[in-house]
Amino acid sequence: MLLVLADSPTTAPNQPLVWAGFLIGAYVIGSFPTAHLLARSRGVDLGSVGSKNYGATNLGRTLGKTWGILCFVLDAVKGAIPVLLSGWLLGALGASPGSLAPTAAWLWLATATAAIVGHTLSPWIGFKGGKGVATGFGALAAMWPVLTLPAALALVLWCALVLIFRMVSLASMVAAVSVPCSVLVAAISAHGIAGVRDAAPFLAASGLIALFVVWKHRANIARIRAGTESKVLQKKPHSPAQAEATGSAKVKP
């Protein structure tokens, strides 16, 4: 296991090169422009329609809900792949925070972060991209078991907020912030202050990722405050002819 090799003085000099390769690989995988390619397959330039964002939400608004869901799933998968691979090589999959060496934990988290950064700053589309929500979900959920449950709870919260408020941006920001909160609660519940110390890398990284997601939604925050943010799951308005016919039907003779 790489975790064992990292403790060996004979192999330690090679570790920076090994992990540089992993971080670059995670960035490249994360940078795969899923939404852009799906839109192109339908003859649409996603960077010139809707919010001009290369993410699942804009794709869903442009091509339909099915395409948006497909993009979300694929973006989550590209976040999960490098995290699962690095976790396996580190021997971190299935380990509790207290049993992980700090260096191993930070390297595992760095891989997740690289995938998210790749998604939001893809070199294939001019260093543009999505807002990191789907890729971030996949990356965090792949950190079994440390962040899997917090990520799953965040997804449930996201779905509930979308149904209630009809705003994907609001749901995404709240869900992102809920992850470090869940990690903190779980750590304290399990081991008190010692649990917080063991989970510190995961608290710090998930907190920074949450702040990054909120920052990427700063334009959405302005629109939410102005009451102009786009909503989903709304009934499409009737055409003028339908509206006129409906209005005429309501007029009593």
LUMMAR-239233 format. One record per residue (C-alpha): residue number from 0; x, y, z negated; residue in three letters. Coordinates in steps of 0.05 Angstrom, whole numbers, always signed. Layout:
N
   drenti       xx       yy       zz   roza
      NUM        X        Y        Z    ALA
...
END
This chain:
253
   drenti       xx       yy       zz   roza
        0       +0       +0       +0    MET
        1      +23      +71      +14    LEU
        2      +11      +89      -59    LEU
        3      +64      +38      -79    VAL
        4     +112      +61      -25    LEU
        5     +105     +133      -49    ALA
        6     +133     +112     -117    ASP
        7     +195      +81      -85    SER
        8     +255     +127      -81    PRO
        9     +279      +90      -18    THR
       10     +216     +107      +21    THR
       11     +197     +174      -10    ALA
       12     +234     +216      +42    PRO
       13     +190     +187      +97    ASN
       14     +125     +205      +62    GLN
       15     +120     +278      +86    PRO
       16     +126     +255     +158    LEU
       17      +76     +199     +148    VAL
       18      +25     +245     +117    TRP
       19      +38     +301     +166    ALA
       20      +18     +250     +219    GLY
       21      -44     +232     +181    PHE
       22      -66     +304     +171    LEU
       23      -54     +320     +245    ILE
       24      -93     +257     +264    GLY
       25     -150     +277     +218    ALA
       26     -151     +347     +248    TYR
       27     -153     +319     +319    VAL
       28     -209     +270     +303    ILE
       29     -248     +326     +268    GLY
       30     -237     +372     +327    SER
       31     -275     +327     +376    PHE
       32     -328     +376     +402    PRO
       33     -389     +332     +394    THR
       34     -443     +386     +402    ALA
       35     -407     +418     +461    HIS
       36     -401     +353     +499    LEU
       37     -473     +332     +484    LEU
       38     -498     +399     +508    ALA
       39     -454     +396     +570    ARG
       40     -483     +328     +587    SER
       41     -550     +363     +594    ARG
       42     -521     +422     +633    GLY
       43     -522     +471     +575    VAL
       44     -466     +516     +550    ASP
       45     -479     +515     +475    LEU
       46     -433     +574     +464    GLY
       47     -480     +620     +503    SER
       48     -548     +599     +474    VAL
       49     -583     +606     +408    GLY
       50     -535     +622     +351    SER
       51     -477     +605     +398    LYS
       52     -452     +557     +344    ASN
       53     -424     +489     +364    TYR
       54     -462     +450     +312    GLY
       55     -519     +402     +303    ALA
       56     -570     +455     +284    THR
       57     -560     +498     +346    ASN
       58     -559     +436     +390    LEU
       59     -624     +412     +358    GLY
       60     -657     +479     +370    ARG
       61     -633     +480     +442    THR
       62     -644     +408     +465    LEU
       63     -691     +380     +413    GLY
       64     -691     +346     +345    LYS
       65     -666     +279     +371    THR
       66     -603     +311     +399    TRP
       67     -591     +349     +334    GLY
       68     -596     +286     +292    ILE
       69     -550     +248     +340    LEU
       70     -499     +304     +334    CYS
       71     -504     +306     +258    PHE
       72     -491     +231     +254    VAL
       73     -432     +233     +302    LEU
       74     -401     +293     +266    ASP
       75     -409     +257     +200    ALA
       76     -375     +195     +229    VAL
       77     -315     +235     +254    LYS
       78     -307     +263     +183    GLY
       79     -311     +194     +152    ALA
       80     -262     +157     +197    ILE
       81     -196     +191     +175    PRO
       82     -218     +191     +102    VAL
       83     -233     +117     +103    LEU
       84     -167     +101     +137    LEU
       85     -126     +144      +89    SER
       86     -164     +117      +29    GLY
       87     -150      +46      +51    TRP
       88      -76      +59      +60    LEU
       89      -72      +94       -7    LEU
       90     -110      +39      -42    GLY
       91     -158      +93      -65    ALA
       92     -223      +64      -39    LEU
       93     -262      +37      -98    GLY
       94     -216      +69     -149    ALA
       95     -240     +115     -205    SER
       96     -210     +185     -211    PRO
       97     -172     +165     -274    GLY
       98     -137     +108     -238    SER
       99     -112     +150     -180    LEU
      100      -44     +184     -182    ALA
      101      -53     +259     -172    PRO
      102      -11     +258     -109    THR
      103      -54     +203      -79    ALA
      104     -118     +241      -96    ALA
      105      -93     +306      -65    TRP
      106      -69     +271       -2    LEU
      107     -136     +237       +5    TRP
      108     -172     +303       -3    LEU
      109     -124     +338      +45    ALA
      110     -144     +287      +98    THR
      111     -217     +304      +89    ALA
      112     -202     +378      +92    THR
      113     -162     +371     +156    ALA
      114     -221     +336     +189    ALA
      115     -268     +392     +168    ILE
      116     -220     +446     +192    VAL
      117     -213     +410     +258    GLY
      118     -289     +411     +266    HIS
      119     -295     +486     +252    THR
      120     -233     +506     +292    LEU
      121     -231     +459     +351    SER
      122     -174     +474     +401    PRO
      123     -216     +442     +456    TRP
      124     -266     +499     +455    ILE
      125     -222     +559     +440    GLY
      126     -215     +545     +365    PHE
      127     -289     +551     +354    LYS
      128     -335     +499     +325    GLY
      129     -390     +483     +276    GLY
      130     -397     +503     +204    LYS
      131     -370     +439     +173    GLY
      132     -433     +413     +141    VAL
      133     -442     +346     +177    ALA
      134     -367     +332     +181    THR
      135     -358     +352     +109    GLY
      136     -415     +306      +88    PHE
      137     -383     +247     +124    GLY
      138     -314     +261      +96    ALA
      139     -339     +268      +24    LEU
      140     -386     +209      +28    ALA
      141     -328     +165      +52    ALA
      142     -290     +178      -13    MET
      143     -319     +116      -46    TRP
      144     -339     +119     -102    PRO
      145     -314     +186     -128    VAL
      146     -353     +232      -81    LEU
      147     -401     +183      -48    THR
      148     -458     +193      -97    LEU
      149     -450     +269     -101    PRO
      150     -452     +272      -25    ALA
      151     -514     +228      -23    ALA
      152     -549     +271      -74    LEU
      153     -529     +333      -33    ALA
      154     -562     +301      +29    LEU
      155     -626     +288      -10    VAL
      156     -625     +359      -35    LEU
      157     -613     +385      +35    TRP
      158     -673     +347      +62    CYS
      159     -718     +372       +6    ALA
      160     -697     +445      +16    LEU
      161     -706     +441      +92    VAL
      162     -777     +415      +81    LEU
      163     -793     +469      +30    ILE
      164     -759     +531      +59    PHE
      165     -751     +510     +132    ARG
      166     -681     +540     +134    MET
      167     -623     +495     +151    VAL
      168     -572     +547     +131    SER
      169     -600     +556      +61    LEU
      170     -605     +481      +51    ALA
      171     -534     +471      +75    SER
      172     -504     +522      +28    MET
      173     -541     +497      -33    VAL
      174     -525     +425      -17    ALA
      175     -451     +442       -9    ALA
      176     -449     +477      -77    VAL
      177     -485     +418     -109    SER
      178     -427     +371      -95    VAL
      179     -376     +401     -144    PRO
      180     -432     +410     -194    CYS
      181     -450     +336     -190    SER
      182     -377     +317     -196    VAL
      183     -370     +359     -259    LEU
      184     -433     +331     -291    VAL
      185     -413     +260     -275    ALA
      186     -342     +270     -302    ALA
      187     -366     +300     -368    ILE
      188     -421     +248     -376    SER
      189     -372     +191     -366    ALA
      190     -309     +213     -404    HIS
      191     -320     +283     -432    GLY
      192     -262     +332     -424    ILE
      193     -215     +276     -405    ALA
      194     -262     +260     -347    GLY
      195     -258     +332     -322    VAL
      196     -182     +328     -323    ARG
      197     -182     +263     -283    ASP
      198     -231     +291     -233    ALA
      199     -196     +359     -227    ALA
      200     -170     +347     -155    PRO
      201     -240     +327     -131    PHE
      202     -272     +385     -168    LEU
      203     -223     +435     -139    ALA
      204     -227     +408      -68    ALA
      205     -303     +401      -66    SER
      206     -309     +470      -96    GLY
      207     -264     +500      -42    LEU
      208     -302     +463      +12    ILE
      209     -368     +490      -15    ALA
      210     -340     +561      -14    LEU
      211     -316     +550      +57    PHE
      212     -385     +527      +79    VAL
      213     -418     +587      +46    VAL
      214     -367     +634      +79    TRP
      215     -382     +603     +147    LYS
      216     -455     +619     +135    HIS
      217     -443     +693     +118    ARG
      218     -483     +716     +179    ALA
      219     -540     +670     +159    ASN
      220     -539     +700      +89    ILE
      221     -548     +770     +119    ALA
      222     -607     +744     +160    ARG
      223     -638     +710     +100    ILE
      224     -634     +775      +61    ARG
      225     -665     +812     +119    ALA
      226     -720     +760     +127    GLY
      227     -700     +744     +198    THR
      228     -667     +676     +191    GLU
      229     -691     +623     +240    SER
      230     -734     +568     +212    LYS
      231     -744     +496     +233    VAL
      232     -803     +448     +232    LEU
      233     -849     +504     +251    GLN
      234     -908     +494     +296    LYS
      235     -896     +523     +364    LYS
      236     -939     +585     +377    PRO
      237     -996     +578     +426    HIS
      238     -989     +607     +495    SER
      239    -1025     +674     +507    PRO
      240    -1081     +638     +544    ALA
      241    -1090     +589     +486    GLN
      242    -1088     +645     +436    ALA
      243    -1140     +684     +475    GLU
      244    -1184     +623     +482    ALA
      245    -1178     +609     +407    THR
      246    -1194     +681     +390    GLY
      247    -1255     +681     +436    SER
      248    -1279     +617     +404    ALA
      249    -1278     +650     +336    LYS
      250    -1320     +709     +358    VAL
      251    -1392     +699     +340    LYS
      252    -1445     +722     +390    PRO
END
